[in-house]
Amino acid sequence: VVVPGCRHLWKVACCDVAELRQDEGKFRKACGEACARTLKCGHDCQGTCSRCNFEGVETLDDGSKHVKCSKPCGKSFLCGHWCE
C-alpha cells in the first residue's frame, strides 16, 4: 500500500487496508520509513517519515520538516568554544 502524502510503500495485512484507508491521518502517522535527509547542520536526519512530518521542528529550504538533530556538532566558534 502507498502511504498518502509521503508516497512510501508500506506492507500491511490485507485485513487492515480498508481501516487504514478510512483514517488517512492514522495511516500517515504510522509511516516508519527512515528519513535520512541531510539537515542544515550536515548530519543525516535520525527521524522517521511520520515523526518528521508530525513532530518536526527544523525546516529545510524546501519546506520539509524534520526532527531536531541530536548529534554533537563538533565545530568550533571564533571565540574558541565548541558547538554542542
C-alpha positions in Angstrom: 0.0 0.0 0.0 1.3 3.5 -0.8 1.1 5.9 2.2 -0.9 9.1 1.3 1.2 12.2 1.4 4.7 10.8 1.6 4.2 8.1 -1.0 6.3 5.5 0.8 5.4 1.8 0.3 4.2 0.1 3.4 3.4 -3.6 3.9 0.2 -4.2 5.8 -2.1 -7.2 6.3 -4.9 -7.3 3.8 -7.5 -7.1 6.6 -6.1 -3.8 7.8 -6.1 -1.9 4.4 -9.8 -0.9 4.5 -9.4 0.5 8.0 -6.3 2.5 7.2 -7.8 4.0 4.1 -10.8 5.2 6.1 -8.5 7.0 8.5 -5.8 8.6 6.3 -4.3 10.7 9.2 -3.7 7.5 11.3 -2.2 5.9 8.2 0.3 8.7 7.6 1.3 8.8 11.3 2.3 5.2 11.1 4.9 5.5 8.3 8.1 4.2 9.8 10.3 4.8 6.8 13.7 6.3 7.8 14.1 9.9 6.8 17.9 10.2 6.3 17.6 13.6 4.7 20.7 15.9 5.2 19.9 18.6 7.7 21.4 22.1 7.7 24.0 21.0 10.3 25.3 18.4 7.8 24.1 15.3 9.7 21.5 12.9 8.4 18.1 13.2 9.9 17.5 10.4 12.5 13.7 10.7 12.4 11.2 8.6 10.6 8.8 9.9 8.0 5.9 10.2 10.4 8.0 11.8 13.2 9.4 14.4 10.8 6.0 15.2 9.3 4.1 15.4 12.6 6.8 16.4 15.2 9.4 18.2 13.0 10.8 21.4 14.4 13.6 22.1 11.9 12.6 23.2 8.4 14.8 22.8 5.3 14.9 25.2 2.4 12.4 23.0 0.5 9.9 23.4 3.3 10.2 19.8 4.6 10.1 19.4 8.4 12.5 17.2 10.4 13.2 16.2 14.0 15.9 18.2 15.8 19.4 16.8 15.3 20.7 15.1 18.4 24.3 14.5 17.2 27.1 16.7 18.6 28.1 19.4 16.2 31.8 19.2 16.7 32.5 22.7 15.2 34.4 25.5 16.9 33.3 29.1 17.2 35.6 32.0 16.5 35.7 32.6 20.3 37.2 29.1 20.8 34.1 27.5 22.3 32.9 24.2 20.8 29.3 23.8 19.4 27.5 21.1 21.3 
